[in-house]
Amino acid sequence: MKTLVTSIVGFFAMVSIATAEDKAAKTDIVDTAVAAGSFKTLVAAVKAAGLVDALKGEGPLTVFAPTDEAFAKLPSGTVETLLKPENKQKLVDILTYHVVSGNVPSKTAITLDKATALSKKEIKLAVKDGSLTLNGSAKVTKADIECSNGVIHVIDAVILPPTE
C-alpha cells in the first residue's frame, strides 16, 4: 500500500511539473519575463520603449534578457535616464540589441561566433569557461526558457550596441 501511495504521489508530482512547463511554453516572451519576477527593469524598459507588442508578437525571437541585477551594474542613474521619453530611441537601440530574429537554442548559439540583433548590429558570441558569453562581457546564466513565440536566455550584464 505504501508503495502504491508513493507511486501515485510521484505520478501527480510529475504531472504537475509537466503542466507548469507546458504553461510556460504557452506564454509569450513578455508574460514569461513578468512571471519570472527577476526582469522588472527589463519589462519597464520594454514598456517605455514601446516594444511590448513586438515581443508579444508571433516571432520566433531569441531574447538575451538581462536580470534586474544586470541593470543594477550599470552606472548610477543610467536606467532612469534611459527611461525618459526623450531617450526612447537610445533605449530602443539597446533593447533591440538584445533580440535576435528566430529561435536560437543554446545548443545552436554555442556553435556561432556572432549573431545579428534586430538592431542590425552584431553580437559576438563565444564559449568561455564553459559558458556562452556575449561581447566578452555578458554571460548566459540560464538558457532555453521556452516561450510561445521564442526563447529567452538570461544574461548577467546589459550589452551595449557598438557605436558607429
N, C-alpha and C positions, 0 to 999 in steps of 0.2 A: 504494500500500500504506500509506504514511504517513497519508494522508487517511482511509483505512478504519479504521486503528487509532485515530486521533484521534476519529473519529465514534463508534466503539464505546466508547471510554473516556468520552466525553461522554455517551453514552446511559446508561451504568451510573452515572455521577455523578448524572444527573437522576433515575434510578430510586431511587437511594439517598436523595436529598433528599426525593422524594415519599413514600418509605416512612417516613422519620423524621417527616414532617408528619402522615401518616396515623396513625402510632403515637401522636403527641401528642394528636391529636383523639380517640383511643380511650381516653385516660387521663383519669380524673376530676380534679376541681379539686385535691384534696389531693395525689394522686400526682404531678400536674404540678408543684405547688409544691415538693414534696420533691425531685423530679428536677432542678429548676432550680438548687438549691443556694444561692440568694440569699434564701430565705424561712425560714431556720432558726428565727428568733424567732417569726414568724407561725405556723409549724407547731407550735412548742412551746406557744404561747398557745392555739391551736385545740384541742390535746390537753388542756391544763389546764382549758379552759372546757367540755370535753365536747361539742364541736361537730364532731368528725371525721365521725361518721355523717351528720350533716346536710349537710356539704359533699361527702360521697361519694354522697349520695342522687341520685335521678333528676333533680332540677332541672326546668327550667334555672334557673341562677343566674348573676348577674354579680357578680364579686368585684373590688373595688378593693383590690389587695394591696400593702401596704407592704413594702418590702425590709428586710433587716437594717439597712442604713444609715439608713432612715427611722426605725426603732425606736431606733437609737442617738442620734438627735437629741432624744429625749425627755429630760427632766431625769434626772440620775443617780439610779439606784435605782428608777425608775418601773416598769420591766418586772419587776424582781424582786418588787416589792410586788404588782403585779397578778397574778403567777403564784401567789401564796399562796392556799391553799384558802379562806380567809376573805374573799377579794376576788373570788371566782368570778363573782358576779352582775355586778359592775362590769366585769370582763373580758368577759363575755358581751355586755353592753350595747355596749362599744367594738367588739368584733369583728362583731357583727350590724349595726352602723352602717356597716360596710364592704361589706355584701352587699345586693344588690337582687334581688328576685324577677324571673325572666325573663332571656332572653338579650338584652342591650343592647350591640350592637356600637358601636364608636366613631363610625361614620357616623351613628348614631341619637343617641348621647349628646351629640354636639356641637350637636344641634338642640334640646336640652332645657335648661330653666333650673333644673330641680330633679328629684330622684328620691327616692322613698320607700324607705328602707332596711328590712330585715327588722325592725329595732328600732322601726319605725313612725315614725321621725323623718326629717325631710327633709334631703337633702344638696343644697347649692346647686351647680349646675353652670354653668360659663362657659368661653368660649374666650378666653384671654388670651395675647398674644404668640404666637399660632399653636398653643397647646397647651390641651387640656382641663384645667381646674382644678376642684377640689372645695373648696368653702367658702373659696375665695380663697387657700388655703394649700398644698394638695397638688396637684402636677402629675402628670398621666399621662405617664410616661416611655416606656412600651411598651404598645401597645394590641392588643386582639384575639388573645390567646393562646387558641386554641380548645381546649376540653376536651370530654369525652364528655357532661358534664352542665352545660355553660355556657361562660362566657368569663371570662378574667382580664385586667384592666387593671392594670399595675404603676404604683404611685404612689410619690412620693419623700418623703412625710410621713404620719404617722399622723393621721387625722382623729378628733376627739373629738366625741361627740354633744352637742348643746346641752343645757344643764341647764334643768329646768323650774322 
